[in-house]
Amino acid sequence: MSQTDILTVVIPAYNSQSTIRRAIDSCRSIANCRIIVVDDGSTDATALVAREAGAEVLSQTNAGASHARRHGIKYCATDFIALLDADDELIAAGVAKSIQMLQSNPDYCVVGGRVIGIEPNGREHLLNRHYETVSTEDLLLTGFGPWPPAASVIRKTAFDQANLMSIPQLDTRYAEDFELIIRLSMIGQIGTHDEPCTKYRLYTGKSSHAPTAAISDKESIRIHYANATGMQVKFMSATEIKGAAFTRAARTAWANNRRISASAWLFRSVATAPHLVLRKFCIRVFRLISTRY
C-alpha cells in the first residue's frame, strides 16, 4: 500500500476470471486507490488474472461474498473503503465526489451516488433513485437498500464502529449489504449525490437466482433491527414473501429472454399475492407518468 492511498477497493471474487480484470481496470483512474481482490475459493484462474491486472490478492476457502468482504477489510488501512462485485465497475468521477463529501463533512459515515444499470442484453440506463433521505427509519420502513454496495464509499472508522455496536449482527447468506447500511445509519449520517458511481449488472447476482431466500433474509434483518430499535414496522407475511419472490423471478427470466418461464413465474405471483402485483404495477405507472410530465 502506498502512503498516499486514501481509498481501498475490496472485490470478493468467486470463479470470476472472465470479469475480474474489467472490475480492476475500472479502479485504475481513481486517485490514491488500493485494490484488494479476495479470492473466495475459486476453481478457475481468478487469482492469477487479478494479480496480472495489478491487484493485491488474498485467498480464503469458499465462504461467500460477505465473508470475503470482511476478510479483505481487515487489511484496509486507508480512510475510506469501497465494496465492488467482481462483475461490476466503478466510475471514477462519482467515487471522487463521494470521497470529497466525506472529507468535507465528518458527520457522514457513508456517501453514495447514482447507479447505471446494465441489462443482460448490454443496454445501459440510469436507475431511478428511490430514497430522498437515507436514515435507519427510512431503511426499515422501505425494506430495501438505497444502492448496491459499489455505489457508495464508506468511512473506515464508521465501518469499525458499526462492527462494535452492542446490537449483534446477523449472519445471513443474502442482503448483507442491507444490514451494513442499516448499521452505518445508526452510527452517523448518510449522504447522497447525483453523480453515477457504478455500473451494475442487473439480474445476474446471487439474489436473482434465489429470490425467496434473499427476500426472507432481508425481512429477517428488518425484524432484527426493528426489535432492537423499538421501531414500528409492518413486515411481509410468508405469502407476501413468496409472491414477491415469484415476481422477482419473473423479472429475471424476462430480462434474460426466457419469456415462457417469465410468464409462468408471473402467473404464480398473481395467484399467490395479487395485491402485491397490483401495487407494484400502479407504482411503475406512477413513476412512468412522473418522468414524462
Secondary structure, DSSP 8 states (H G I E B T S, - for coil): --TT--EEEEEEESS-TTTHHHHHHTTTTSTTEEEEEEEES-SSSHHHHHHHTT-EEEEE-S--HHHHHHHHHTT--SSEEEE--TT-EE-HHHHHHHHHHHHH-TTEEEEEEEEEEE-TTS-EEE-----SS--HHHHHHH-S-SS-GGGEEEEHHHHHHHHT-SS-----SS-HHHHHHHHHHTTSEEEEEEEEEEEEETT-SHHHHSHHHHHHHHHHHHHHHHHHHT-------HHHHHHHHHHHHHHHHHHTT-HHHHHHHHHHHHHH-HHHHHHHHHHHHHHHHHHH-
